[in-house]
């Protein structure tokens, strides 16, 4: 079989690679994304939020509460603490009891999202058969009726492809082609056509490249980066054990523009220069045009090289480094770090933000410690940041209410 004419069978029909490409194009033409975020849009957090944004945040809060509530109901059912009428009531709302493991519920979600489609054709037919034989589970029947499931075949019924089903078919076809290629490579015919020669040559080139990589030693830049990762990782781990005074001193240094990694990295780089493994010039210019640097994607490493040249760190770097102290074992350090991060909120905000970790941590700490006055002050503080206020005013109010109850 010629490899460009390889096909797979799916539900009695043949599909080649070009067939699948055409189906994918057709599906893409009719696809409408759920969200249309503009990542280039500059967000001014000082301005009031639009009514659309407020509505989006409102829906998100409702969904978050519902998600937490549903998790509790699942736990209660597993423990046998839900009565049957409660289970039935939840099923009428389309409750999913085990969406990660239950094969039936996974198919149910696909039907809820796409209706009749290729992925669940067999499942649909199975539900119809169970229904006609009066063997369908009552809770499944309730949930299917909620979605107006067609228990009888519809006129001109079809099960169109989804992106997921096309992907699975493409993978199946790719694996089949690969098996045929390997068979060709292992036992090539005496006379090869142009396509077969190309496949064999490509495989030989891949093997050469593998051997070349295997025998290639790490570049000096790769060795340097590996050591840097070790140094920075050790500093990050130590941050959690620092006292409040030590942490405060470091955070103040960061705010002045000096990285907490600077001293150790500088010491290491100075040592390399002293050993004449690198020149100071090559280190400082490694990331500039015209100078070779094999690991340009390691942006954190390049940041530290810039710090070595006594350049103050950016607000984004300040935000990132101060954020490390959120995981401290001392709650006072956590509070201090979280409150400091308010100064750099602008660099962290984006249009898809649904929560902000520093604020989550502060609410949790004040709740555990019963510090209602601190929560009240926190609510006043975020009034100047409309996005945070819309996200958290209800949560803070509810936390305060619960804390006020005896």
C-alpha positions in Angstrom: 0.0 0.0 0.0 1.3 3.5 -0.9 1.8 5.5 2.3 0.0 8.6 0.9 -3.0 6.4 0.3 -3.1 4.8 3.8 -6.6 4.9 5.3 -8.4 3.8 8.5 -11.8 2.3 8.8 -14.3 4.0 11.1 -17.8 2.8 11.4 -17.5 1.1 8.0 -16.1 4.1 6.2 -12.6 4.8 4.9 -10.7 7.9 5.9 -7.4 9.1 4.5 -5.3 11.9 5.9 -6.7 14.4 3.4 -10.3 13.3 4.3 -9.6 14.1 8.0 -8.0 17.4 7.0 -11.1 18.4 5.1 -13.4 17.4 8.0 -11.2 19.4 10.4 -11.4 22.5 8.2 -15.2 22.2 7.9 -15.5 21.9 11.7 -13.2 24.9 12.3 -15.3 27.1 10.0 -18.3 26.6 12.3 -16.4 26.8 15.5 -17.1 29.7 17.9 -14.7 29.9 20.9 -16.3 30.1 24.4 -14.1 33.0 25.4 -12.5 35.7 23.3 -9.8 37.2 25.5 -7.7 40.0 24.2 -4.3 39.4 25.8 -2.9 42.6 24.3 -5.5 44.8 25.9 -4.1 47.0 28.7 -6.2 46.7 31.9 -6.5 49.8 34.0 -7.3 48.6 37.5 -7.9 52.1 38.7 -11.1 52.4 36.6 -14.5 51.0 37.4 -15.1 47.6 35.9 -17.5 47.4 33.0 -21.0 45.9 33.5 -19.9 42.9 31.3 -16.9 42.2 33.5 -18.9 42.5 36.7 -21.5 40.0 35.3 -18.7 37.6 34.3 -17.2 37.8 37.8 -20.7 37.3 39.4 -21.2 34.1 37.3 -17.7 32.9 38.3 -18.4 33.4 42.0 -21.7 31.4 41.6 -19.9 28.6 39.8 -17.1 28.5 42.4 -19.6 28.2 45.2 -21.6 25.6 43.3 -18.4 23.6 42.7 -17.6 23.5 46.4 -21.1 22.6 47.4 -21.3 19.8 44.8 -18.1 18.3 46.2 -19.6 18.2 49.7 -22.7 16.4 48.3 -20.5 13.8 46.6 -18.7 13.2 49.9 -22.0 12.9 51.8 -23.3 10.3 49.3 -20.2 8.2 49.5 -20.6 8.2 53.3 -24.3 7.2 53.0 -25.5 10.5 54.6 -27.7 11.6 51.7 -31.3 10.4 51.6 -32.8 9.0 48.4 -35.1 11.9 47.8 -32.1 14.3 48.1 -30.2 12.2 45.6 -33.2 12.2 43.2 -33.5 16.0 43.6 -29.9 16.5 42.7 -30.2 14.1 39.7 -33.0 16.3 38.4 -30.5 19.1 38.3 -28.0 17.0 36.3 -25.7 16.2 39.2 -22.5 14.4 38.3 -21.4 12.0 41.2 -18.1 10.8 39.8 -17.2 12.9 36.7 -13.5 11.9 36.7 -14.0 8.1 36.9 -17.5 7.2 35.7 -17.5 6.3 32.0 -21.3 7.0 31.8 -20.9 10.5 33.3 -18.1 11.3 30.9 -20.3 10.5 28.0 -23.2 12.4 29.6 -21.0 15.5 29.7 -20.1 15.1 26.0 -23.8 14.9 25.2 -24.6 17.9 27.3 -21.9 19.9 25.5 -22.3 18.7 21.9 -25.6 16.8 21.6 -25.5 13.8 19.3 -22.0 13.4 18.0 -19.6 10.8 16.7 -17.8 10.3 20.1 -21.0 9.0 21.8 -22.9 7.3 19.1 -22.6 3.8 20.7 -23.4 5.2 24.1 -26.6 6.9 22.7 -27.7 3.6 21.2 -27.0 1.8 24.4 -29.1 4.2 26.5 -32.0 3.7 24.0 -31.8 0.0 24.3 -31.7 0.1 28.1 -34.7 2.4 28.1 -36.7 0.3 25.7 -36.0 -2.8 27.8 -36.8 -0.9 31.0 -33.3 -1.6 32.3 -31.9 1.9 32.6 -30.9 3.1 36.1 -33.5 5.5 37.5 -30.9 8.2 38.3 -29.5 8.0 34.8 -33.0 8.3 33.4 -33.7 11.4 35.4 -30.6 13.1 34.2 -31.1 12.2 30.6 -34.7 13.5 30.7 -33.3 16.8 32.0 -31.4 17.2 28.7 -34.3 16.1 26.5 -32.3 13.0 25.5 -33.9 11.4 22.3 -34.9 7.9 23.4 -36.1 7.2 19.9 -34.2 7.7 16.7 -34.8 11.1 15.2 -35.6 11.8 11.5 -32.5 12.4 9.5 -30.4 11.8 12.6 -26.6 12.3 12.3 -23.6 12.0 14.6 -21.2 14.7 13.4 -17.5 14.6 14.3 -16.0 16.7 17.1 -12.4 17.9 17.4 -11.7 15.2 19.9 -13.0 12.4 17.7 -11.0 13.7 14.7 -7.9 13.9 16.8 -8.3 10.2 17.9 -8.8 9.2 14.2 -5.7 11.2 13.2 -3.7 9.4 15.9 -4.9 6.1 14.8 -3.9 6.9 11.2 -0.5 8.2 12.2 0.3 5.0 14.1 -0.8 2.9 11.2 1.4 4.9 8.8 4.3 4.6 11.2 3.9 0.8 11.4 4.1 0.6 7.6 7.1 2.9 7.6 9.0 0.7 10.1 8.1 -2.4 8.1 9.4 -0.7 4.9 12.7 0.3 6.7 13.2 -3.1 8.1 12.5 -5.0 4.9 12.9 -2.6 2.0 12.0 -3.9 -1.5 14.8 -4.3 -4.1 13.4 -1.4 -6.1 12.4 1.7 -4.2 10.2 4.5 -5.5 10.9 8.2 -4.6 8.6 8.3 -1.6 10.2 5.1 -0.1 13.7 6.5 -0.6 12.7 9.7 1.2 11.3 7.7 4.1 14.4 5.6 4.5 16.7 8.6 4.2 14.7 10.5 6.8 15.0 7.6 9.2 18.8 7.4 8.7 19.1 11.2 9.3 17.1 10.8 12.6 19.4 8.1 13.8 22.5 10.1 13.0 21.0 13.1 14.9 20.3 10.9 17.9 23.9 9.6 17.9 25.2 13.1 17.5 23.2 14.4 20.5 24.2 11.4 22.6 27.9 12.0 22.0 27.7 15.8 22.4 28.9 17.2 25.7 26.9 19.8 27.4 27.9 23.3 26.3 29.5 25.6 28.9 26.3 27.6 29.0 24.3 24.5 29.8 26.7 23.7 32.6 26.5 27.2 33.9 22.7 27.2 33.8 22.5 23.9 35.6 24.6 25.2 38.5 22.6 28.4 38.6 19.4 26.4 39.0 21.0 24.5 41.9 22.0 27.8 43.6 18.6 29.5 43.1 16.7 26.4 44.2 18.6 26.2 47.5 17.8 29.9 48.2 14.1 29.4 47.5 14.0 26.4 49.9 15.7 28.4 52.6 13.2 31.3 52.4 10.5 29.2 54.1 12.6 28.9 57.3 13.7 32.5 57.7 12.5 34.5 60.7 10.3 37.5 60.4 13.1 40.0 60.8 15.3 38.2 58.2 12.4 38.0 55.8 11.4 41.6 56.2 15.0 42.7 55.6 15.1 40.7 52.4 11.8 41.9 51.1 12.9 45.5 51.7 16.1 44.8 49.7 13.9 43.4 46.9 11.8 46.6 46.9 14.9 48.6 46.5 15.7 46.6 43.4 18.2 44.0 44.6 17.5 40.4 44.0 17.7 37.8 46.8 19.7 35.7 44.4 22.3 38.4 43.6 25.0 37.7 46.2 25.2 33.9 45.6 25.0 34.2 41.8 27.5 37.0 41.8 29.9 34.9 43.9 29.5 32.0 41.6 30.0 34.0 38.4 33.0 35.8 39.9 34.5 32.4 40.7 34.1 31.4 37.0 35.7 34.6 35.8 38.6 34.1 38.3 39.1 30.5 36.9 39.1 32.1 33.4 36.3 29.9 32.3 34.4 33.0 31.2 35.2 36.7 30.9 33.1 39.2 32.6 32.3 40.6 29.1 31.0 37.3 27.8 28.8 36.8 30.8 27.3 40.3 30.6 26.7 40.1 26.9 25.6 36.5 26.6 22.0 37.5 25.8 22.7 40.3 23.4 22.5 40.1 19.6 25.7 38.8 18.0 26.7 36.7 21.0 26.1 33.0 21.1 23.9 31.7 23.9 22.5 28.2 23.5 19.9 28.4 26.2 18.2 31.7 25.5 14.8 30.3 26.6 16.0 30.3 30.3 14.8 33.8 31.0 15.3 33.5 34.7 19.0 32.8 34.2 19.3 35.8 31.8 17.6 38.0 34.5 20.3 37.0 37.0 23.0 37.8 34.4 21.5 41.3 34.1 21.5 41.6 37.9 25.2 40.7 37.9 25.8 43.8 35.9 24.2 45.9 38.7 20.9 46.5 36.9 17.9 47.0 39.3 15.3 44.2 38.9 12.0 45.1 37.3 8.6 45.3 39.2 7.7 41.9 37.7 10.9 40.4 39.2 10.1 42.1 42.6 6.6 40.6 42.5 8.0 37.1 41.7 10.6 37.2 44.4 8.3 38.6 47.1 5.8 35.9 46.2 8.3 33.3 47.4 7.7 34.4 51.0 3.9 33.6 50.8 4.9 29.9 51.6 6.8 30.9 54.8 6.2 28.8 57.9 5.7 32.1 59.9 2.2 33.7 59.4 3.6 37.1 60.1 6.0 36.8 57.2 3.1 35.6 55.0 1.0 38.6 56.0 3.9 41.0 55.4 4.7 39.6 52.0 1.1 39.5 50.9 0.5 43.1 51.9 3.7 44.2 50.2 2.5 42.5 47.0 -0.4 45.0 46.8 2.3 47.5 45.6 2.9 45.4 42.5 -0.6 44.2 41.7 -0.6 46.0 38.4 2.1 43.7 37.0 0.1 40.6 38.0 -3.4 41.6 36.8 -4.9 40.2 33.6 -8.4 40.0 32.1 -8.7 36.3 33.0 -7.9 36.7 36.7 -10.4 34.9 38.9 -8.5 34.9 42.1 -5.3 36.4 43.6 -3.2 34.2 45.8 -1.9 36.9 48.3 -5.5 38.0 49.1 -6.6 34.3 49.4 -3.8 33.8 51.9 -4.6 36.9 53.9 -8.3 36.0 54.2 -7.4 32.5 55.3 -4.9 33.7 58.0 -7.2 36.3 59.4 -10.1 33.8 59.5 -8.0 31.2 61.3 -6.8 33.8 63.8 -10.2 35.3 64.3 -9.0 38.7 63.3 -12.3 40.3 62.1 -10.9 43.8 62.3 -8.1 42.9 59.9 -10.6 41.5 57.5 -12.6 44.7 57.7 -9.5 46.7 57.0 -8.6 44.4 54.1 -12.1 45.0 52.5 -11.5 48.8 52.8 -8.1 48.4 51.3 -9.3 46.6 48.2 -11.9 49.2 47.5 -9.2 51.1 45.6 -8.7 48.1 43.3 -12.1 47.5 41.6 -11.2 44.1 40.2 -10.2 42.7 43.6 -13.2 44.4 45.2 -15.7 42.7 42.8 -13.9 39.4 43.2 -13.7 39.3 47.0 -16.2 41.7 48.7 -18.8 38.9 49.0 -16.3 36.3 50.3 -15.0 38.7 52.9 -18.5 39.7 54.0 -19.5 36.0 54.4 -16.3 35.3 56.3 -17.0 38.2 58.7 -20.6 37.0 59.2 -19.5 33.4 60.1 -16.9 34.8 62.5 -19.5 37.0 64.2 -21.7 34.0 65.0 -21.2 32.5 68.5 
